[in-house]
């Protein structure tokens, strides 16, 4: 029996197939049906057995806590729909900003942990988009341009504030 304590998870390779009610499906010979080459992330729950063919891919691991002023750089490995119903395409990248507890998904990999950069008085930050995207305010950002903070405000996509 595999026991997952609270705030932990494990990854099971070749998990059993289940119907809409969560009941395990069997084939005509009475063997459990497996979802071959698939992964399933299981969170804290009652102790459960591994069915024949299931493999504990990643042992029981604590969930990752993301502290304030840090973020996880995430990348989609497969196309999927997020919990808000938005389509995410393989290769998309985004940040999971703290504070919070990150619950892993089989379609997403964590690339790195990013620390916030604090900008103090009389300092500047020069930003450049690595690829075309929408920022958190919904503004379109393009590659090749530089966004620079000047005394008159944000200086568009140029190298100076004219």
N, C-alpha and C positions, 0 to 999 in steps of 0.2 A: 504494500500500500504506500502511496506517495502522499505525504502530508505537507501542505504548503501553509506556512504560518502567515498571519496578517502582515501586509505591506511587503510581500515577497511574490515572486512569480517563477515559472519554469517554462521551457519550450519543449513541446512534444512533436517529434517528426513522425510522419505517416499516421496522423490521428484517425480515429474511427469516424465513419460517416454517421450523421444523426439526422433524424427527420425534424420537422418544424416544432414538435413538442420536446425535442431533446432526447428521444429514445434511440438507442443504438440500432443501426440497420444490419441485417444479416443477409447473406446470399442464399442460394437454393440448397447449398450443402450444409448450412448452419454455421458457417464461419462468419466472423465480423467483417464488414466491408471497410476497407481502409481508403483514405485519401492519400495515395502514394505521392511522394515528392512534395508534400504540403507540410506546413508548420502550423502549430496552434499554440497560442500563449495562454497559459492557465494561471489565474490569480488565486488568492486565498479562497479555499473551499473545503468541504468535508474531504477526508482521506479518500483517495480513489486508486483503483488498480490500473496498471498499464495492460491493455489488451494485447493479445499476441500480434506482433508486427509493429506495435508502437515502440518508439525509442525516445528516451529522455535525452533530447539534443543538448539542452543547456540546463545544468543543474539548478537547484533552487537558489535564487539570487534576490537580494533586497532590491526594491524599487528605487530608482534614482531620484533623489531629492535635489531640486534645483534651487539654489539660494538666491536671495535678492541680489541684484546687479550682476547676475550671470544668466547665461542662456545656453541651450543646446542647439548646435547647428545640425539640422536634420536633412536627410535626402531620401526621396521616394525611390524604392527599388522596383516597384510594380505600380500599374495604374490601379486606383481605387477611389471610392467616395468617402470623404471624411464624415464625421458625425453631424456636420451642418448640411450635408447633402451636396457639397461642392466636389467637383471632379478634380483629382490630383493625378498628374501624369508622371510616369517614371522619369526621373532626372530632376524634378522640381526640388527646390531647396527652400527652407524656411527656418525660423527660429522659434523655439519653445522658451519663452521668457519666464524667469523665476520671479517671485517665489512660487513653488508648486512641486507636485510630485509627478514625474513623467511616467506614464504607463506605456510600455513598449507595444509596437505593432509589428506584425510579420512583414508588412510592406515597406517599413521605414527603417533606416539605419542612422545611428548617431555618429556624426563625423567628428565633432570636437565640442569641447566646452569652451565658451567664450566669456571672458571677463569684461565688464563695462569699462569704458574709457571715460574718466571724469575730466571734463574741460574746466580748467580754472580761469580766473580772471587774467586777461591779457594773453590768452592762448587761443589757438585756432585748430580746427580739424579739417583736413582736406579729404574729401570722399570721392570715390570713383566707382561707378557701377561695374561689376564683373560681367553681368549679362543683363539684357533688357528685362525690366520687371515693373511691378507696381509697388510703391512704398506703403507704409502702414496708413498713410493719409489718403491713399488712392491715387497719388500722382504717378504718372508714368516716368520711369527713369530709363535712360538709354546709355549704352556703352560709348566710350570715347570722350565724353564730356566730363568736366570737373565741376563740382558744386563747391563754392567757396563762400565762407561767411565773411562779410565785410561790414564796415561801420554803417553802411546804408541798407543793410539787409542781405538777403541771399543773392549772390551774383550769377544766377542762371547757370547755363552750361558753358561757361567760358573760363579762361584762365585768369581773368582779372575782373574787377568791378567797375565797369564803365557806366 
